[in-house]
Amino acid sequence: GAGKGTQSGRIRGFYDIATISSGDVLRRNIAEQTAAGLKAKEAVARGELVSDAIIVELIRNELTTVSANWMLDGFPRNLVQAQALDHMLAETDQPLNSVINLAVPEDVILQRIVERYVHVPSGRVYNLTYNPPKVPGRDDVTGEPLEHRPDDNPESFKRRLDQYHELTEPLLEYYGKRGILSSFAGATSDIIFPQIKAFLDERFE
């Protein structure tokens, strides 16, 4: 709900960089009904995070498909995943050189996810307030029905927020100590993206 997918999409529009989205990878495996996808579907329906073992293996497989500049969207989510990623990248001698944190007010995120609808096959996301579909309940591209994720409700949001504070927030210290963390704050993606672009323009000079 912080806008990771929106920001990564905008970044791809300006830079030659591949994106590996943990959400897209999960959705694809769920749609294809792989063994990992079926287990992930059960966890998502309960408003829980997918197990480290499953997501790490999926990301490892995806990393073998890219060779140039790349970014990870939504991974890692905890220290176990971060350490697993470090081991993966050490094998190919390409350590992370930048980590971006989106600092968005919690009440803004809650409003976003309650009003969020998704075209599951593609991962396209709509919001009833600031990015509604042209035809209510239908994907703009395919016309197929949109879904409201079963965990996009205040109760699941509180559980996910608790999980964030417990599991994901420590990553800020983990990457901050390595000097590769940059945080960008704002209530909307339009406020945050210019900050990210200015930062990346310097990195890609």
Backbone torsions as a table, in degrees:
resi	resn	phi	psi	omega
1	GLY	NA	-6.9	-178.6
2	ALA	-81.2	-14.1	178.3
3	GLY	105.9	22.7	-178.8
4	LYS	-59.4	-46.6	-178.8
5	GLY	-64.3	-40.9	178.4
6	THR	-61.5	-46.4	-177.5
7	GLN	-67.9	-40.7	-179.4
8	SER	-65.9	-35.7	176.7
9	GLY	-63.3	-41.3	179.1
10	ARG	-68.2	-38.7	178.8
11	ILE	-60.7	-43.6	179.5
12	ARG	-61.4	-26.6	179.8
13	GLY	-72.1	-17.5	-177.1
14	PHE	-112.8	-22.2	-174.2
15	TYR	-130.6	151.8	177.7
16	ASP	-82.1	88.6	-174.4
17	ILE	-148.4	136.2	178.2
18	ALA	-87.1	148.7	-179.9
19	THR	-119.1	132.2	172.0
20	ILE	-113.7	107.6	-179.7
21	SER	-97.7	122.3	178.9
22	SER	-60.0	-35.1	178.2
23	GLY	-65.2	-44.3	179.3
24	ASP	-65.3	-40.6	179.6
25	VAL	-62.6	-43.0	179.0
26	LEU	-64.9	-45.5	-179.3
27	ARG	-60.2	-40.5	-179.8
28	ARG	-65.0	-42.4	-179.9
29	ASN	-69.3	-33.6	176.1
30	ILE	-66.8	-44.7	-179.7
31	ALA	-63.4	-37.0	-179.4
32	GLU	-82.6	-4.4	177.9
33	GLN	55.7	42.5	173.0
34	THR	-70.8	166.9	-179.9
35	ALA	-59.3	-43.6	178.8
36	ALA	-67.1	-36.9	-179.5
37	GLY	-64.5	-38.8	179.5
38	LEU	-66.9	-40.3	177.6
39	LYS	-66.1	-39.9	179.3
40	ALA	-64.1	-40.2	-179.0
41	LYS	-59.6	-41.8	179.4
42	GLU	-62.6	-42.1	-179.1
43	ALA	-66.3	-44.0	-179.4
44	VAL	-62.0	-41.3	-179.5
45	ALA	-62.6	-27.7	178.1
46	ARG	-88.2	-0.2	-178.4
47	GLY	75.8	22.8	-178.9
48	GLU	-105.0	163.9	174.6
49	LEU	-82.3	147.8	177.8
50	VAL	-68.4	146.3	-175.3
51	SER	-60.2	150.3	179.8
52	ASP	-58.4	-43.2	-176.0
53	ALA	-59.2	-42.9	-178.8
54	ILE	-67.9	-50.2	-175.0
55	ILE	-68.3	-36.0	179.1
56	VAL	-63.3	-43.7	179.7
57	GLU	-64.0	-41.2	179.0
58	LEU	-63.9	-43.4	179.6
59	ILE	-66.8	-40.1	177.9
60	ARG	-56.9	-44.6	179.6
61	ASN	-62.5	-40.2	-178.6
62	GLU	-67.4	-37.8	-177.7
63	LEU	-64.5	-23.7	178.3
64	THR	-73.1	-10.8	-176.9
65	THR	-96.8	-5.7	-178.1
66	VAL	-117.3	150.5	-178.2
67	SER	-132.9	-24.4	-178.4
68	ALA	-96.0	-149.4	177.8
69	ASN	-63.9	138.9	179.1
70	TRP	-147.7	160.0	173.5
71	MET	-138.6	150.4	177.6
72	LEU	-102.4	134.0	-178.4
73	ASP	-114.3	109.7	176.8
74	GLY	87.7	11.1	178.2
75	PHE	-144.2	137.6	0.6
76	PRO	-81.2	160.6	179.2
77	ARG	-110.5	-7.7	178.1
78	ASN	-154.4	175.8	-175.3
79	LEU	-66.4	-35.7	178.4
80	VAL	-60.7	-45.9	179.0
81	GLN	-66.2	-38.4	-179.9
82	ALA	-63.5	-42.7	179.1
83	GLN	-67.8	-37.6	176.2
84	ALA	-63.5	-40.4	177.7
85	LEU	-63.2	-42.5	178.0
86	ASP	-57.5	-42.2	179.6
87	HIS	-65.4	-41.6	178.2
88	MET	-58.6	-48.3	-174.2
89	LEU	-73.3	-27.4	176.9
90	ALA	-65.3	-31.4	-179.6
91	GLU	-64.6	-29.0	-179.6
92	THR	-110.4	6.8	177.7
93	ASP	55.1	45.7	176.2
94	GLN	-135.5	72.6	-177.9
95	PRO	-66.4	158.8	176.9
96	LEU	-60.1	140.2	176.0
97	ASN	-114.4	-4.8	178.5
98	SER	-162.5	140.6	174.8
99	VAL	-130.1	127.4	-178.7
100	ILE	-107.5	129.6	176.3
101	ASN	-111.2	129.0	176.7
102	LEU	-96.5	115.3	-178.8
103	ALA	-99.5	98.7	-177.3
104	VAL	-121.0	135.5	179.9
105	PRO	-54.7	140.5	-176.2
106	GLU	-62.3	-35.8	-179.1
107	ASP	-67.9	-31.1	177.3
108	VAL	-68.5	-42.5	179.8
109	ILE	-63.4	-41.8	179.8
110	LEU	-59.7	-45.7	179.7
111	GLN	-61.4	-39.8	-179.5
112	ARG	-61.9	-47.4	-173.2
113	ILE	-74.4	-30.0	177.9
114	VAL	-66.2	-31.9	-178.3
115	GLU	-99.8	12.4	-174.5
116	ARG	-89.7	134.1	174.0
117	TYR	-128.7	144.1	-171.4
118	VAL	-126.5	140.1	167.2
119	HIS	-90.4	102.0	-168.6
120	VAL	-58.5	-46.0	-177.2
121	PRO	-58.7	-35.9	-176.3
122	SER	-101.8	-22.4	-175.2
123	GLY	85.4	4.3	178.6
124	ARG	-64.7	135.2	-174.5
125	VAL	-114.6	137.5	176.8
126	TYR	-122.7	155.3	174.6
127	ASN	-131.7	133.5	-173.7
128	LEU	-63.5	-22.6	-177.1
129	THR	-92.9	-55.0	-171.4
130	TYR	-109.8	-8.0	177.7
131	ASN	-148.0	58.6	-175.7
132	PRO	-73.6	153.1	174.7
133	PRO	-67.6	152.8	-180.0
134	LYS	-62.6	-38.8	175.5
135	VAL	-113.5	120.2	-177.1
136	PRO	-50.3	128.1	176.2
137	GLY	79.0	6.0	-177.3
138	ARG	-127.8	143.0	177.8
139	ASP	-68.3	136.4	-177.9
140	ASP	-62.4	-33.4	-173.2
141	VAL	-86.9	-48.2	-173.5
142	THR	-102.6	-19.5	-175.3
143	GLY	78.5	3.7	-179.5
144	GLU	-75.8	159.1	-177.2
145	PRO	-64.5	146.0	173.6
146	LEU	-93.9	154.8	179.5
147	GLU	-121.2	144.1	171.9
148	HIS	-97.7	113.3	-174.8
149	ARG	-56.2	138.9	-177.6
150	PRO	-61.7	-21.2	-179.8
151	ASP	-97.8	6.1	177.2
152	ASP	-89.4	71.0	178.3
153	ASN	-147.4	162.5	-175.9
154	PRO	-57.3	-37.0	-178.0
155	GLU	-66.5	-47.8	178.6
156	SER	-66.4	-36.2	178.8
157	PHE	-59.5	-43.1	179.5
158	LYS	-62.2	-41.1	177.9
159	ARG	-64.4	-42.7	-179.7
160	ARG	-67.8	-33.7	177.9
161	LEU	-67.3	-41.5	176.4
162	ASP	-61.5	-41.4	178.1
163	GLN	-64.2	-37.5	178.5
164	TYR	-61.2	-50.0	-177.9
165	HIS	-61.7	-37.3	-177.0
166	GLU	-78.4	-42.2	-169.7
167	LEU	-105.7	-39.8	-173.0
168	THR	-91.3	-37.3	-178.2
169	GLU	-55.6	-36.5	177.8
170	PRO	-59.3	-19.7	177.9
171	LEU	-64.9	-28.0	178.6
172	LEU	-61.1	-41.8	177.6
173	GLU	-71.5	-41.0	-178.0
174	TYR	-57.8	-49.3	-179.0
175	TYR	-82.6	-26.6	177.2
176	GLY	-62.8	-40.4	179.5
177	LYS	-64.7	-26.6	179.3
178	ARG	-86.6	-4.7	176.5
179	GLY	74.1	23.4	-178.7
180	ILE	-118.1	7.9	-177.8
181	LEU	-95.2	133.2	173.1
182	SER	-131.0	131.5	-179.5
183	SER	-111.7	139.6	179.6
184	PHE	-130.2	128.0	-171.4
185	ALA	-112.6	149.5	175.9
186	GLY	166.3	161.3	-179.0
187	ALA	-90.4	-12.6	179.1
188	THR	-135.8	158.2	177.9
189	SER	-64.7	-31.1	179.7
190	ASP	-67.7	-27.8	177.0
191	ILE	-78.0	-38.9	-174.5
192	ILE	-78.8	-38.8	-172.0
193	PHE	-59.8	-43.2	178.9
194	PRO	-57.1	-32.8	177.0
195	GLN	-66.2	-44.1	179.6
196	ILE	-64.6	-42.8	-177.7
197	LYS	-63.5	-42.2	178.5
198	ALA	-60.9	-39.7	178.5
199	PHE	-64.4	-47.9	-177.7
200	LEU	-70.3	-31.7	176.8
201	ASP	-57.8	-38.6	178.2
202	GLU	-69.1	-38.6	-177.2
203	ARG	-71.8	-30.1	-175.4
204	PHE	-99.6	9.8	178.6
205	GLU	-61.6	NA	NA
